[in-house]
Amino acid sequence: MISPEDLMRLAITTCRQGIASGQSPFGCAIAIGDRVIANAHNTVLSGTDITAHAEMNAVREANLAVASIFLEGAVVATTCEPCPMCMAALHWARVAEVYYGASIADADSAGFNELKVPAAEVLRQGGSRVKLAGGVLSDECRSLFGEWLAHPGRQAY
């Protein structure tokens, strides 16, 4: 089984690829057992699609990889705490565990238009069984916002 830290390192690498191509600083990787089934970054800007968050892109990719809408047993690593839309999608996909690095407050501080609804609250109110854990490689994940802010090709969000 891939550790949450190793999966997060993959999400961070993918996030950096997104930043390099002018996208905003979010990455996500999904694994089932030892197999990575999805790895995506945010493409909101390039796709002109406000729903194209890293988690949404990774879920779409993972669903295709397993030919199912359900991702039972999947472990997710995402560089930032999932927004309510992404957390709901991860719940509906029936993933087992979600690990994140940076917080919604970190994204808000970097200038993102965040709904300040914690992912844990989305799960609690929805009665979800998804396991959620923050703080995985959080310093590295928070630093992605600085890398994005310093990138000369970035678009304002």
DRENPADO-894917 format. One record per residue (C-alpha): y, z, x. Coordinates in Angstrom, 3 decimals. Example, Ala and Ser with C-alpha at 12.3 -4.5 7.8 and 13.67 -1.06 7.14 Angstrom:
     north        up      east
    -4.500     7.800    12.300
    -1.060     7.140    13.670
This chain:
     north        up      east
     0.000     0.000     0.000
     3.497    -0.854     1.250
     5.677     2.207     1.770
     8.955     2.504    -0.153
    10.807     2.447     3.187
     9.151    -0.791     4.334
     9.812    -2.384     0.963
    13.444    -1.227     1.160
    13.818    -2.765     4.618
    12.759    -6.082     3.083
    15.312    -5.634     0.276
    18.016    -4.866     2.867
    17.161    -7.993     4.884
    17.290   -10.083     1.721
    20.593    -8.492     0.747
    22.050    -9.489     4.117
    20.896   -13.073     3.525
    22.773   -12.978     0.231
    25.921   -11.613     1.878
    25.717   -14.376     4.508
    25.657   -16.976     1.733
    28.689   -15.458    -0.013
    26.857   -13.391    -2.609
    27.455    -9.753    -3.465
    25.585    -6.996    -1.578
    22.453    -6.245    -3.559
    18.791    -6.851    -2.696
    15.465    -6.034    -4.333
    11.803    -6.327    -3.369
     8.732    -5.776    -5.548
     5.156    -5.146    -4.432
     1.828    -4.518    -6.067
    -0.524    -2.808    -3.641
    -0.016    -4.408    -0.206
     1.290    -7.681    -1.638
     5.007    -8.393    -1.914
     5.329   -10.443    -5.089
     9.112   -10.839    -5.189
    12.112   -10.538    -2.932
    15.568   -11.508    -4.185
    19.279   -10.913    -3.811
    22.138   -11.047    -6.265
    23.142   -14.617    -7.277
    25.754   -13.836    -9.933
    28.416   -15.870    -8.148
    26.385   -18.905    -7.073
    24.610   -19.179   -10.406
    27.625   -18.343   -12.557
    25.294   -15.914   -14.322
    26.424   -12.334   -14.828
    22.787   -11.276   -15.402
    21.575   -12.598   -12.025
    21.459    -9.184   -10.386
    18.981    -8.726    -7.537
    16.598    -6.734    -9.741
    16.696    -9.305   -12.548
    16.057   -12.146   -10.087
    13.192   -10.202    -8.499
    11.629    -9.380   -11.880
    11.761   -13.054   -12.881
    10.146   -14.051    -9.573
     7.493   -11.321    -9.871
     6.634   -12.288   -13.459
     5.985   -15.844   -12.296
     3.939   -14.622    -9.316
     1.563   -12.649   -11.530
     1.821   -14.978   -14.555
     2.672   -12.077   -16.848
     5.726   -10.372   -18.284
     4.221    -7.043   -17.268
     4.287    -5.701   -13.716
     2.036    -2.689   -14.184
     1.478    -0.800   -10.952
     4.452    -2.482    -9.271
     6.681    -0.644    -6.819
    10.318    -1.706    -6.650
    12.837    -1.087    -3.862
    16.437    -1.928    -4.620
    19.398    -1.405    -2.328
    21.508     0.142    -5.089
    20.756     2.271    -8.123
    19.898    -0.094   -10.967
    22.536    -0.666   -13.615
    21.530    -0.045   -17.258
    20.564    -3.728   -17.757
    18.330    -3.783   -14.688
    16.791    -0.368   -15.363
    15.919    -1.446   -18.903
    14.329    -4.670   -17.612
    12.270    -2.716   -15.071
    11.130    -0.388   -17.848
    10.211    -3.293   -20.144
     8.316    -4.938   -17.276
     6.302    -1.701   -17.028
     6.806    -1.179   -13.303
     5.403     2.091   -11.999
     8.039     3.199    -9.479
    11.627     2.321    -8.574
    13.215     3.432    -5.292
    16.901     2.886    -4.544
    19.271     3.506    -1.656
    22.968     3.479    -2.588
    24.252     4.984    -5.829
    26.262     3.609    -8.733
    29.208     5.631    -7.358
    28.846     3.803    -4.020
    29.007     0.426    -5.805
    31.990     1.574    -7.839
    33.760     2.652    -4.620
    33.217    -0.840    -3.192
    35.019    -2.358    -6.182
    32.195    -3.244    -8.548
    32.727    -2.929   -12.293
    30.008    -0.361   -12.865
    28.960     1.293   -16.084
    28.695     4.870   -14.931
    25.374     5.469   -16.666
    22.804     6.757   -14.167
    19.453     4.979   -14.092
    17.745     8.338   -14.644
    19.697     8.761   -17.872
    18.615     5.322   -19.105
    15.003     6.321   -18.472
    15.415     9.771   -20.024
    17.074     8.525   -23.189
    14.541     5.726   -23.507
    11.542     7.983   -22.988
    10.368     5.826   -20.075
     7.490     6.717   -17.764
     8.939     4.783   -14.798
     9.186     7.007   -11.720
    12.681     6.831   -10.177
    13.689     8.094    -6.739
    16.988     7.663    -4.929
    18.079     8.161    -1.366
    15.630     5.765     0.311
    17.376     4.497     3.470
    20.633     5.354     1.711
    22.863     5.130     4.802
    21.603     1.617     5.549
    22.027     0.605     1.905
    25.561     2.026     1.659
    26.516     0.158     4.843
    25.784    -3.129     3.052
    28.964    -2.645     0.999
    31.008    -2.455     4.217
    29.283    -5.566     5.572
    30.110    -7.378     2.349
    33.734    -6.207     2.327
    34.123    -7.421     5.926
    32.476   -10.817     5.307
    35.090   -13.585     5.575
    33.416   -15.772     2.913
    33.098   -13.135     0.212
    34.552   -13.655    -3.219
    36.309   -10.838    -5.013
    34.106    -9.371    -7.692
